[in-house]
Amino acid sequence: MFKNTFDLRYFEMGVHGEATPVTILTLLEETAADHCLSIGHSLYDLLESGIGWVLLSGRMVMERYPAYKEKITIKTWLSELTTFRGTRKNLILDEAGSIIGRAKGFWLFFDIKRRRPARIFKEMVEQWTINPKESIQMEKIKIEAIEEAIYSNHFSVHRFDMDSNEHVNNLRYLQWAMESIPDEIVDTCYLHTIDGNFVGEAQYGQTVESLTDPADTGKTFNHTLQDQYNKQVFSTAKTVWKNRK
């Protein structure tokens, strides 16, 4: 099991004086990158071979978000490796060692130039320890795209939205999805659970349409991010919000 410790910084805070969901997901991604580095295969080493890791789907559940200057520890491990894919688990702990968040992601080893799956390097498989411990209960679920929505926004894809895999970073989709959440939810609630599926690649110059529609129960919303013009779906998601205490 690999772990990183972080002191939450001012620019990682949101309007409520606590880390934003994007901050936590960024730190999860940073910890995964450091885990790769620890076995001698940093993401930049992989790039030299034309390879990267691409997130296919995932879930994050947060009981609370850390405050400014609070120290958190993120533990991560791989619970499964196949020919092309890996399953990564995460626990997020506060300074007292209490679990404040959990996450799980399904990742694809990806040939960046050919835009197709690649075999995980044998030496990586040999160096990583597989730990079957569960972090969060989650089945691989298909989140259906929505065609009509009460709330929507549009975003142009700029250069700073792109990552080293030459497509829009998955964290940007979360930001765009949350931009179409109604103000009364964002002002009075916090994001408790997010499930996301990543099914397409948005590229520089495209315009992404963010659609958000309330689900049937509680403060739950369905999201679709798609090309504004040809309606190609890039990502679908479901978010669950809880009242702030």
C-alpha positions in Angstrom: 0.0 0.0 0.0 1.3 3.4 -1.0 0.5 6.7 0.8 1.0 10.4 0.4 0.4 13.2 2.9 -0.8 16.7 1.9 -1.3 20.0 3.7 -4.3 21.7 2.2 -3.4 25.1 0.7 -5.4 28.3 0.3 -5.8 28.0 -3.5 -7.3 24.5 -3.1 -10.2 25.9 -1.0 -13.7 26.7 -2.3 -16.2 29.4 -1.2 -17.0 27.4 2.0 -13.4 27.4 3.2 -12.9 23.7 2.5 -11.2 21.7 -0.2 -13.2 21.4 -3.4 -14.2 18.0 -4.9 -11.8 18.8 -7.8 -9.0 19.3 -5.3 -9.5 15.9 -3.7 -9.7 14.2 -7.1 -6.5 16.0 -8.1 -4.7 14.7 -5.0 -5.9 11.2 -5.7 -4.5 11.5 -9.2 -1.2 12.9 -7.8 -0.9 10.0 -5.4 -1.5 7.5 -8.2 1.2 9.2 -10.3 3.6 9.0 -7.3 2.8 5.3 -6.9 3.9 4.8 -10.5 7.1 6.8 -9.9 7.8 4.7 -6.8 8.3 1.6 -9.0 10.4 3.4 -11.6 7.7 4.1 -14.2 6.7 7.7 -13.8 4.0 9.1 -16.1 6.7 10.9 -18.0 8.7 7.7 -18.4 5.6 6.2 -19.9 5.1 9.2 -22.2 8.5 8.5 -23.7 7.1 5.1 -24.8 3.9 6.7 -26.1 1.9 5.2 -23.2 -0.5 6.7 -20.5 -3.1 5.7 -18.0 -6.7 6.6 -18.9 -9.6 6.6 -16.4 -12.6 4.6 -17.6 -14.9 5.0 -14.6 -14.8 5.7 -10.9 -16.5 6.6 -7.7 -15.7 9.0 -4.9 -17.6 9.3 -1.6 -16.7 12.0 0.9 -18.1 12.3 4.4 -16.6 15.7 4.7 -14.0 17.9 3.0 -10.8 19.0 4.7 -10.3 22.6 5.8 -7.5 25.1 5.1 -4.1 23.8 6.4 -5.6 20.5 7.5 -3.3 17.5 6.9 -4.7 14.5 5.1 -3.2 11.2 4.1 -4.2 9.3 0.9 -3.6 5.6 0.8 -3.8 3.9 -2.6 -3.3 0.3 -3.8 -4.0 -1.9 -6.8 -6.6 -4.6 -6.2 -6.5 -6.1 -9.7 -4.4 -6.1 -12.9 -5.4 -7.6 -16.2 -3.6 -7.5 -19.5 -4.8 -3.9 -20.3 -6.5 -2.6 -17.1 -5.9 -1.9 -13.4 -8.3 -1.3 -10.5 -7.1 1.3 -8.0 -8.5 1.8 -4.5 -8.1 4.8 -2.2 -8.8 5.8 1.4 -8.6 9.5 2.5 -7.8 10.0 6.2 -7.6 13.0 8.5 -4.9 13.7 11.0 -6.6 11.5 13.6 -6.6 8.6 11.2 -10.4 8.7 10.6 -11.6 7.9 7.1 -13.2 11.0 5.6 -13.3 9.7 2.0 -13.1 6.7 -0.2 -12.6 6.2 -3.9 -12.2 3.5 -6.6 -11.2 3.8 -10.2 -10.9 1.5 -13.3 -7.9 2.5 -15.4 -6.8 1.5 -18.9 -3.2 1.3 -20.1 -3.3 3.3 -23.3 -1.3 3.7 -26.5 -1.5 7.5 -27.0 -0.6 7.6 -30.7 -2.7 4.6 -31.8 -5.5 5.6 -29.4 -6.1 2.0 -28.3 -5.4 -0.3 -25.3 -1.8 -1.4 -24.6 -0.4 -4.3 -22.7 0.7 -3.3 -19.2 4.5 -3.7 -19.0 5.6 -7.0 -17.5 8.1 -5.2 -15.2 5.3 -3.1 -13.8 3.1 -6.1 -13.0 6.1 -7.7 -11.3 6.8 -4.7 -9.1 3.3 -3.8 -8.0 1.8 -5.7 -5.1 -1.8 -6.6 -5.6 -4.0 -6.1 -2.5 -7.6 -7.4 -2.7 -8.7 -5.1 0.2 -11.9 -3.1 -0.6 -12.1 0.6 -0.2 -15.7 1.2 -1.4 -18.6 -1.0 -2.6 -19.0 -0.3 -6.2 -20.1 -2.3 -9.2 -19.3 -1.3 -12.7 -22.4 0.6 -13.7 -23.5 2.1 -16.9 -24.8 5.6 -16.5 -27.1 6.4 -19.4 -26.7 9.6 -21.3 -29.6 12.1 -21.0 -30.9 13.9 -24.1 -32.9 16.7 -22.5 -32.1 18.5 -19.3 -33.4 21.3 -17.1 -29.9 22.8 -16.6 -27.2 23.2 -19.2 -24.0 25.1 -20.0 -21.5 25.2 -22.8 -17.7 25.2 -22.6 -15.0 25.7 -25.3 -12.1 23.3 -25.0 -8.9 25.3 -24.5 -5.3 24.2 -24.4 -5.1 24.3 -20.6 -8.0 21.7 -20.5 -5.8 19.1 -22.2 -3.5 16.6 -20.4 -0.5 14.6 -21.5 -2.7 11.9 -23.0 -3.7 14.6 -25.6 -7.4 14.9 -24.6 -9.4 16.7 -22.0 -8.5 15.7 -18.5 -11.2 13.8 -16.6 -11.1 16.4 -13.8 -12.3 19.1 -16.2 -15.5 17.1 -16.9 -16.4 17.2 -13.2 -15.9 21.0 -13.1 -18.1 21.4 -16.2 -20.8 19.1 -14.7 -20.9 21.0 -11.5 -21.2 24.3 -13.3 -24.7 23.3 -14.3 -25.8 22.3 -10.8 -28.5 24.8 -9.5 -27.1 27.4 -7.2 -29.4 26.5 -4.3 -27.8 23.0 -4.2 -24.2 24.3 -4.4 -24.8 27.0 -1.7 -26.4 24.7 0.9 -25.1 21.2 0.2 -21.8 19.4 -0.4 -21.0 16.8 -3.0 -21.2 13.4 -1.2 -20.9 10.9 -4.0 -19.9 11.1 -7.6 -20.0 8.2 -10.1 -18.4 8.9 -13.5 -18.0 7.0 -16.8 -15.6 8.3 -19.5 -16.7 7.1 -22.9 -15.2 9.6 -25.4 -12.4 12.0 -25.9 -13.0 15.8 -26.2 -10.3 17.6 -28.2 -9.0 21.1 -28.4 -11.4 23.4 -30.2 -14.6 21.5 -29.5 -17.5 22.9 -27.6 -18.8 20.7 -24.8 -22.4 20.8 -23.7 -23.0 20.1 -20.0 -26.5 18.7 -19.3 -27.8 18.2 -15.8 -31.2 16.8 -14.8 -32.6 16.0 -11.3 -33.1 12.3 -10.6 -36.3 10.9 -9.1 -35.1 10.9 -5.5 -33.5 13.4 -3.2 -30.6 15.7 -4.1 -29.4 13.4 -6.9 -28.5 14.6 -10.4 -27.7 12.9 -13.7 -25.1 14.5 -16.0 -24.0 14.2 -19.6 -21.1 16.0 -21.3 -21.3 15.9 -25.1 -20.2 17.7 -28.2 -22.6 20.6 -28.7 -23.1 19.9 -32.4 -22.7 16.2 -33.2 -23.8 15.0 -29.7 -20.9 12.7 -29.3 -21.0 11.7 -25.6 -17.7 12.2 -23.7 -18.8 11.5 -20.1 -21.8 10.5 -18.0 -22.1 11.0 -14.3 -24.4 10.8 -11.3 -23.9 13.1 -8.2 -25.5 12.9 -4.8 -25.5 16.0 -2.6 -26.1 16.3 1.2 -27.0 19.2 3.4 -24.2 21.1 5.1 -24.3 20.8 8.9 
